[in-house]
Amino acid sequence: MEENKIVIFGGSFNPPLNSHFLLAEQMIDEYKDVEKIIFVPVNSKYHKRDLLPNQYRFEMLKMVCDKNSHFFVSDIELKQARPLYTIETLRMFQKEYPMYKICFMIGTDNLKELSTWKEAESLVNEYRIFVLERDQDHMEEIIKQDPFLEQYKNSFTKVEQPIRLNLSSSLVRDLVRRGKSIKYLLPNEVEQYIRENKLFLEKEQ
């Protein structure tokens, strides 16, 4: 019998949107062997300067994940003294959850660059990769055009998205900055948290 899976969902989550949680819920519904989705926010120290401090993004994710028995949030990257490569993050999770098959999710934008990642061959050999198609991209076409990806094509699974919400965190930040409504774009508790903490009011650099 195949092992139950944990899917690692990394990102900036600046802020987390309904589209993030809808995607995670659809994965739980579509892939019966996926037991947990772990949201892994990136460390603000090592990424774009307009990223909210770690605490805010972690707390917004936690408020939502605490209400879904399949959703979890990890501060594994937030606690590190240096940026982690994807392969390092996944190995840490595999050590923490030895009874599960660790998988991770990437967009087709990152799939195109995967062959250049650190220990790319180990990455595709050791872990299952769920691919989220973005814009007009098609996973199969990208794989066919890259000899490295073609060699390991069985490591990739296209994420089925019966419902797609074409939202972006940058859009939400802009709406907040302009004093516009963000209702229904993100969970109610996240919207309230943003309002109470006066987040995203400053102009981005």
URGI-V498552 format. One line per field, one symbol per residue. phi: phi as a letter, one per 20 degrees, with the letter a starting at -180 (. if undefined). psi: psi as a letter, one per 40 degrees, with the letter a starting at -180 (. if undefined). burial: + if it has 16 or more other C-alpha atoms within 10 Angstrom, else -. A space follows every 10 residues. Layout:
phi = ???
psi = ???
burial = ???
This chain:
phi = .fffdddede relcefdgff fffffffffe dfeeecddec fffffdcgfe ffgggfffff ffgeffecfe dcccegefee ebfefgffgf ffffffcfed eecbdcefff gfdgfefflg ffgffecede defdlefcgf ffffecgfff fdgfedcfff cgcddedcff ffgffffeme fdfmebggff gfffffelem eefff
psi = hiiiihhhgi idggihiddd dddddddddd heehdihhhg iihedeaiee hiiddddddd dddddeehee hihifdddei eiihiddddd ddddddgeei hhiihiiddd ddedeeihfd ddddddihhh hhhibeihdd ddddehdddd dfdeehhhhh gdhhhgiidd dddddddefi hehediiddd ddddddefif dihi.
burial = ----++++++ -+++++++++ +-++--++-- ---+++++++ +++++----- ++-+-+++-+ ++-++----+ ++++--++-- --++-++-++ --++-----+ +++++++++- +--++----+ --++-+++++ +++-----+- -++----+++ --+-++-+++ -------++- -+++-++--- -+--+++--+ +-++----++ -----
